[in-house]
Amino acid sequence: MTSRRTFLKAAGGAGAFMAAGPGTASAANRVLKRQIPSTGEWIPALGLGTFMTFDQWPSTARGNLREVLRLFWDAGGRVIDTSPLYGLAEANLGEFAKALGINRRMFATNKVWTTGRYLNDDSLAVAQRNRSLEVLGRDRLDVVQVHNVVAPEMHMPILRRWKADGKIRMLGITHHDPMYYPIIEHWIRTGDLDFVQIHYSIQTRIAEQGLLDLAADHGTAVMVNMPLEKARLHALVGNRPLPDVADDIGARTWAQFFLKYVLAHPAVTVVLAATTNPQHQQDNLGALTGRLPDRGQRQEMVRYMETIDGFAQLQSMRWYPGKTFNGQVRLS
């Protein structure tokens, strides 16, 4: 099966996807942006995820990760998502962001996941937050989310206090498994969420059945994880040529094809794409510019993918097929 690297080389290399050496200010001004309903501010619609990808030991070669971050920033990307639960990812992000001088300027979204030692004990959550502030070199975080809907009844009051005290700007809740969407929908209806983070892709479209519209109706921003299904979509398409609709929407690669599908939903605020490969990062960033598919084109994109063997069974595939990660967090 042809790898994504081989496909990119055949398509003309990274330079075909982004203009060489974009100036930071001009790049930030021309990329697709979306508005956060609760604050009215505009953020670039493509963010950077760090789960697994940034979890690498300091003793290993990590220059590729710093370059991934630099390319993301120089192309106008600003939203970066991490978590204390991501092994070494948070520390690596902080190290590289400080070196690049962007740690206080990036739109930092983070997580909290601790139940405390007794009911209403927030000491462990505070310690976790303070550690995140330290490693990222910041005085406050833009968004802190309840990770994987762990004890939201306990965490939400804590996050509200942090927001009132100015330690965080916004609060949210996350999960990557659609079976937890009813819980997230409950909090959208009854809570004061600024953000939800959910799994949404051209293959995993359950959020289209209600959650996305609900978030829009309640003024809740939507952050999307796993838009590329952790390399499984690329494993399926291999070296297939792009369908005709790709040209209509300005998608020059499969990554841009998949990302533009998600970006086109009006309820989506920001889409997190993760990679360890600088060339893939430039490829992903190409989705931030140009046209987006309309409703009919999105349906055509899905119909094409449904003709590919294994598409319906994608969720049974292992994350990152053929790739090994050797950080603190490992795939089973």
KAPE-V296443 format. One record per residue. N is the residue number from 1. RES is the residue in three letters. PSI is psi in radians with two decimals (* if undefined). Layout:
n=N res=RES psi=PSI
n=N res=RES psi=PSI
This chain:
n=1 res=MET psi=2.34
n=2 res=THR psi=2.31
n=3 res=SER psi=2.90
n=4 res=ARG psi=-0.63
n=5 res=ARG psi=-0.79
n=6 res=THR psi=-0.72
n=7 res=PHE psi=-0.74
n=8 res=LEU psi=-0.71
n=9 res=LYS psi=-0.71
n=10 res=ALA psi=-0.51
n=11 res=ALA psi=-0.08
n=12 res=GLY psi=0.09
n=13 res=GLY psi=3.03
n=14 res=ALA psi=-0.54
n=15 res=GLY psi=-0.31
n=16 res=ALA psi=-0.24
n=17 res=PHE psi=-0.53
n=18 res=MET psi=2.54
n=19 res=ALA psi=2.47
n=20 res=ALA psi=2.35
n=21 res=GLY psi=0.97
n=22 res=PRO psi=2.43
n=23 res=GLY psi=2.45
n=24 res=THR psi=-0.85
n=25 res=ALA psi=-0.82
n=26 res=SER psi=-0.66
n=27 res=ALA psi=-0.76
n=28 res=ALA psi=-0.51
n=29 res=ASN psi=-0.41
n=30 res=ARG psi=-0.06
n=31 res=VAL psi=2.80
n=32 res=LEU psi=2.29
n=33 res=LYS psi=2.70
n=34 res=ARG psi=2.70
n=35 res=GLN psi=2.38
n=36 res=ILE psi=2.04
n=37 res=PRO psi=-0.69
n=38 res=SER psi=-0.40
n=39 res=THR psi=-0.36
n=40 res=GLY psi=-0.06
n=41 res=GLU psi=2.71
n=42 res=TRP psi=2.36
n=43 res=ILE psi=2.64
n=44 res=PRO psi=2.45
n=45 res=ALA psi=-0.13
n=46 res=LEU psi=2.15
n=47 res=GLY psi=3.12
n=48 res=LEU psi=2.15
n=49 res=GLY psi=2.73
n=50 res=THR psi=-0.04
n=51 res=PHE psi=2.29
n=52 res=MET psi=-0.90
n=53 res=THR psi=-0.70
n=54 res=PHE psi=0.08
n=55 res=ASP psi=1.42
n=56 res=GLN psi=2.51
n=57 res=TRP psi=2.52
n=58 res=PRO psi=-0.43
n=59 res=SER psi=-0.13
n=60 res=THR psi=2.90
n=61 res=ALA psi=2.11
n=62 res=ARG psi=0.18
n=63 res=GLY psi=-0.53
n=64 res=ASN psi=-0.62
n=65 res=LEU psi=-0.72
n=66 res=ARG psi=-0.67
n=67 res=GLU psi=-0.66
n=68 res=VAL psi=-0.79
n=69 res=LEU psi=-0.75
n=70 res=ARG psi=-0.81
n=71 res=LEU psi=-0.74
n=72 res=PHE psi=-0.85
n=73 res=TRP psi=-0.81
n=74 res=ASP psi=-0.45
n=75 res=ALA psi=-0.01
n=76 res=GLY psi=-0.01
n=77 res=GLY psi=2.55
n=78 res=ARG psi=-0.56
n=79 res=VAL psi=2.13
n=80 res=ILE psi=2.22
n=81 res=ASP psi=2.33
n=82 res=THR psi=-3.01
n=83 res=SER psi=2.57
n=84 res=PRO psi=-0.33
n=85 res=LEU psi=0.02
n=86 res=TYR psi=0.55
n=87 res=GLY psi=-2.17
n=88 res=LEU psi=0.03
n=89 res=ALA psi=-0.78
n=90 res=GLU psi=-0.77
n=91 res=ALA psi=-0.72
n=92 res=ASN psi=-0.76
n=93 res=LEU psi=-0.81
n=94 res=GLY psi=-0.75
n=95 res=GLU psi=-0.84
n=96 res=PHE psi=-0.67
n=97 res=ALA psi=-0.69
n=98 res=LYS psi=-0.75
n=99 res=ALA psi=-0.60
n=100 res=LEU psi=-0.12
n=101 res=GLY psi=0.50
n=102 res=ILE psi=0.03
n=103 res=ASN psi=-0.60
n=104 res=ARG psi=-0.14
n=105 res=ARG psi=-0.37
n=106 res=MET psi=2.70
n=107 res=PHE psi=1.72
n=108 res=ALA psi=2.11
n=109 res=THR psi=2.40
n=110 res=ASN psi=-3.06
n=111 res=LYS psi=2.86
n=112 res=VAL psi=2.41
n=113 res=TRP psi=1.50
n=114 res=THR psi=2.41
n=115 res=THR psi=-0.10
n=116 res=GLY psi=2.97
n=117 res=ARG psi=-0.26
n=118 res=TYR psi=2.98
n=119 res=LEU psi=2.25
n=120 res=ASN psi=0.22
n=121 res=ASP psi=2.08
n=122 res=ASP psi=0.13
n=123 res=SER psi=-0.68
n=124 res=LEU psi=-0.66
n=125 res=ALA psi=-0.72
n=126 res=VAL psi=-0.74
n=127 res=ALA psi=-0.70
n=128 res=GLN psi=-0.76
n=129 res=ARG psi=-0.78
n=130 res=ASN psi=-0.63
n=131 res=ARG psi=-0.73
n=132 res=SER psi=-0.76
n=133 res=LEU psi=-0.69
n=134 res=GLU psi=-0.88
n=135 res=VAL psi=-0.47
n=136 res=LEU psi=-0.14
n=137 res=GLY psi=0.85
n=138 res=ARG psi=2.80
n=139 res=ASP psi=-0.41
n=140 res=ARG psi=2.85
n=141 res=LEU psi=2.57
n=142 res=ASP psi=-0.80
n=143 res=VAL psi=2.35
n=144 res=VAL psi=2.30
n=145 res=GLN psi=2.53
n=146 res=VAL psi=2.00
n=147 res=HIS psi=2.15
n=148 res=ASN psi=0.68
n=149 res=VAL psi=0.69
n=150 res=VAL psi=2.04
n=151 res=ALA psi=0.97
n=152 res=PRO psi=-0.53
n=153 res=GLU psi=-0.55
n=154 res=MET psi=-0.70
n=155 res=HIS psi=-0.63
n=156 res=MET psi=-0.79
n=157 res=PRO psi=-0.62
n=158 res=ILE psi=-0.82
n=159 res=LEU psi=-0.64
n=160 res=ARG psi=-0.68
n=161 res=ARG psi=-0.76
n=162 res=TRP psi=-0.69
n=163 res=LYS psi=-0.76
n=164 res=ALA psi=-0.57
n=165 res=ASP psi=-0.09
n=166 res=GLY psi=0.17
n=167 res=LYS psi=-0.49
n=168 res=ILE psi=2.72
n=169 res=ARG psi=-0.61
n=170 res=MET psi=2.82
n=171 res=LEU psi=2.76
n=172 res=GLY psi=-2.96
n=173 res=ILE psi=2.57
n=174 res=THR psi=2.74
n=175 res=HIS psi=2.59
n=176 res=HIS psi=-0.10
n=177 res=ASP psi=2.09
n=178 res=PRO psi=-0.34
n=179 res=MET psi=-0.30
n=180 res=TYR psi=0.06
n=181 res=TYR psi=-0.64
n=182 res=PRO psi=-0.62
n=183 res=ILE psi=-0.76
n=184 res=ILE psi=-0.73
n=185 res=GLU psi=-0.67
n=186 res=HIS psi=-0.77
n=187 res=TRP psi=-0.52
n=188 res=ILE psi=-0.73
n=189 res=ARG psi=-0.66
n=190 res=THR psi=-0.25
n=191 res=GLY psi=-2.92
n=192 res=ASP psi=0.85
n=193 res=LEU psi=2.39
n=194 res=ASP psi=-0.61
n=195 res=PHE psi=2.62
n=196 res=VAL psi=2.58
n=197 res=GLN psi=2.18
n=198 res=ILE psi=2.86
n=199 res=HIS psi=2.13
n=200 res=TYR psi=2.28
n=201 res=SER psi=3.11
n=202 res=ILE psi=-0.35
n=203 res=GLN psi=-0.69
n=204 res=THR psi=1.63
n=205 res=ARG psi=0.28
n=206 res=ILE psi=-0.58
n=207 res=ALA psi=-0.39
n=208 res=GLU psi=-0.25
n=209 res=GLN psi=-0.04
n=210 res=GLY psi=-0.68
n=211 res=LEU psi=-0.77
n=212 res=LEU psi=-0.77
n=213 res=ASP psi=-0.67
n=214 res=LEU psi=-0.77
n=215 res=ALA psi=-0.75
n=216 res=ALA psi=-0.73
n=217 res=ASP psi=-0.55
n=218 res=HIS psi=0.13
n=219 res=GLY psi=0.64
n=220 res=THR psi=2.19
n=221 res=ALA psi=2.57
n=222 res=VAL psi=2.11
n=223 res=MET psi=2.25
n=224 res=VAL psi=2.28
n=225 res=ASN psi=2.81
n=226 res=MET psi=0.73
n=227 res=PRO psi=-0.41
n=228 res=LEU psi=0.13
n=229 res=GLU psi=0.64
n=230 res=LYS psi=0.93
n=231 res=ALA psi=0.00
n=232 res=ARG psi=-0.58
n=233 res=LEU psi=-0.73
n=234 res=HIS psi=-0.62
n=235 res=ALA psi=-0.59
n=236 res=LEU psi=-0.80
n=237 res=VAL psi=-0.44
n=238 res=GLY psi=-2.20
n=239 res=ASN psi=0.38
n=240 res=ARG psi=2.55
n=241 res=PRO psi=2.65
n=242 res=LEU psi=2.56
n=243 res=PRO psi=2.90
n=244 res=ASP psi=-0.58
n=245 res=VAL psi=-0.41
n=246 res=ALA psi=-0.72
n=247 res=ASP psi=-0.62
n=248 res=ASP psi=-0.51
n=249 res=ILE psi=0.11
n=250 res=GLY psi=0.45
n=251 res=ALA psi=1.99
n=252 res=ARG psi=-0.21
n=253 res=THR psi=2.92
n=254 res=TRP psi=-0.66
n=255 res=ALA psi=-0.79
n=256 res=GLN psi=-0.63
n=257 res=PHE psi=-0.88
n=258 res=PHE psi=-0.73
n=259 res=LEU psi=-0.69
n=260 res=LYS psi=-0.55
n=261 res=TYR psi=-0.83
n=262 res=VAL psi=-0.77
n=263 res=LEU psi=-0.47
n=264 res=ALA psi=-0.29
n=265 res=HIS psi=2.20
n=266 res=PRO psi=-0.35
n=267 res=ALA psi=-0.22
n=268 res=VAL psi=2.24
n=269 res=THR psi=-0.81
n=270 res=VAL psi=2.48
n=271 res=VAL psi=2.17
n=272 res=LEU psi=2.09
n=273 res=ALA psi=2.31
n=274 res=ALA psi=2.54
n=275 res=THR psi=2.74
n=276 res=THR psi=-0.05
n=277 res=ASN psi=2.04
n=278 res=PRO psi=-0.63
n=279 res=GLN psi=-0.71
n=280 res=HIS psi=-0.59
n=281 res=GLN psi=-0.79
n=282 res=GLN psi=-0.67
n=283 res=ASP psi=-0.89
n=284 res=ASN psi=-0.72
n=285 res=LEU psi=-0.38
n=286 res=GLY psi=-0.36
n=287 res=ALA psi=-0.24
n=288 res=LEU psi=-0.21
n=289 res=THR psi=2.82
n=290 res=GLY psi=-2.94
n=291 res=ARG psi=2.75
n=292 res=LEU psi=2.62
n=293 res=PRO psi=2.55
n=294 res=ASP psi=-3.09
n=295 res=ARG psi=-0.79
n=296 res=GLY psi=-0.69
n=297 res=GLN psi=-0.63
n=298 res=ARG psi=-0.70
n=299 res=GLN psi=-0.68
n=300 res=GLU psi=-0.67
n=301 res=MET psi=-0.76
n=302 res=VAL psi=-0.77
n=303 res=ARG psi=-0.69
n=304 res=TYR psi=-0.82
n=305 res=MET psi=-0.55
n=306 res=GLU psi=-0.21
n=307 res=THR psi=-0.15
n=308 res=ILE psi=2.22
n=309 res=ASP psi=2.31
n=310 res=GLY psi=-0.14
n=311 res=PHE psi=-0.78
n=312 res=ALA psi=-0.42
n=313 res=GLN psi=0.24
n=314 res=LEU psi=-0.64
n=315 res=GLN psi=-0.27
n=316 res=SER psi=-0.15
n=317 res=MET psi=2.64
n=318 res=ARG psi=2.49
n=319 res=TRP psi=2.55
n=320 res=TYR psi=1.14
n=321 res=PRO psi=2.25
n=322 res=GLY psi=0.01
n=323 res=LYS psi=2.48
n=324 res=THR psi=2.34
n=325 res=PHE psi=2.41
n=326 res=ASN psi=0.54
n=327 res=GLY psi=-2.76
n=328 res=GLN psi=-0.62
n=329 res=VAL psi=2.18
n=330 res=ARG psi=2.61
n=331 res=LEU psi=2.44
n=332 res=SER psi=*
